[in-house]
Amino acid sequence: MKKYGTIEAGGTKFVLAIIDENIKILEQIEIPTEHPDITLNGCYEFFKDKNKGDIVSATITKISNNG
């Protein structure tokens, strides 16, 4: 089964998830948006043990109301 890492980057929180090829969420967490060093370290900590050859792609999405 192929797995994909996803990040939805928002102004108040980041949603991190592992999904399968059918877009079924296998694992998901939310972390608050803070200083970039803190927030990006949280992303690293979530994904670091999951990329043992199982994850084939990662997507980062930023949704903004500011155009």
For each residue, the residues with C-beta under 8 A, 3 or more apart:
1: 20 21
2: 20 21 56
3: 18 19 20 26 50 54 55 56
4: 18 19 20 21 55 56 57 58 59
5: 16 17 18 47 50 51 55 57 58 59
6: 15 16 17 18 19 58 59 61
7: 14 15 16 43 58 59 60 61
8: 14 15 61 62 63
9: 14 33 60 61 62 63
10: 13 14 15 33 62 63
11: 33 64
12: 32 33
13: 10 30 31 32 33
14: 7 8 9 10 30 31 32 33 39 42 43
15: 6 7 8 10 28 29 30
16: 5 6 7 28 29 30 31 42 43 46 47
17: 5 6 25 26 27 28 29
18: 3 4 5 6 25 26 27 28 50 55
19: 3 4 6 23 24 25 26
20: 1 2 3 4 23 24 26
21: 1 2 4
22:
23: 19 20
24: 19 20
25: 17 18 19 28
26: 3 17 18 19 20
27: 17 18 50
28: 15 16 17 18 25
29: 15 16 17 46
30: 13 14 15 16
31: 13 14 16 39 42 43 46
32: 12 13 14 39
33: 9 10 11 12 13 14 39
34: 38 39
35: 38 39
36: 39 40
37: 40 41
38: 34 35 41 42
39: 14 31 32 33 34 35 36 42 43
40: 36 37 43 44
41: 37 38 44 45
42: 14 16 31 38 39 45 46
43: 7 14 16 31 39 40 46 47
44: 40 41 47 48
45: 41 42 48
46: 16 29 31 42 43 50
47: 5 16 43 44 50 51 55 58
48: 44 45 51
49: 52
50: 3 5 18 27 46 47 54 55
51: 5 47 48 54 55
52: 49
53:
54: 3 50 51
55: 3 4 5 18 47 50 51 58
56: 2 3 4
57: 4 5
58: 4 5 6 7 47 55
59: 4 5 6 7
60: 7 9
61: 6 7 8 9
62: 8 9 10
63: 8 9 10
64: 11 67
65:
66:
67: 64
